[in-house]
Amino acid sequence: TMVVLPTAQQSDVAALSNLIGVAGGTVSGTVRIGDQLVDAGNKQLVDELGNQLEGRASGVSIPPDASPYERIGMLIARAIGTDYNGGLPVDGPATSILAGLSTTSLMSTEGKFDRRGGLVLFVTGPGQGSSEQKQGAASIVDTLVTAVDGATDGVVLAGPVASARADGQI
């Protein structure tokens, strides 16, 4: 599964998709993270939605002391990923989570999304906004990536060189 973060450049997304093919893999589905999800100013929205979606998500064990971004990350992991080799079909709980995320513009699916991947590739860009906004977004992305990694066979966060500099998401 490919997860495209808001600052990712389409040329980088296409190049990484091609590299996956060269390596013999396939992209089972692509989702796009909305600007609102990585904006710390929307923490209350993320918290409220996470609490609502948690009740619909079978197979997700979220600790009671999880932060809003840990909770939403675990829910995203359930919706788009799996630790089953070769992936699994999108089921009812995944569809419900994806619908909630889509309705609030926190995340959307691109094209046909019918398979949850065992491996997840997050694609980021150079960042945007003030230094404080970049740091906030980087912290949120780190939390999301960690949550998804815990529920799948593995996660990679990739981006251009600028994304690995100060205030970058890598």
Beta strands, then each sheet from edge to edge (+ up, - down):
strand 1: 2-4
strand 2: 30-33
strand 3: 88-89
strand 4: 107-110
strand 5: 115-116
strand 6: 119-123
strand 7: 154-158
sheet 1: 4+ 2- 1- 6- 7-
sheet 2: 3+ 5-
end
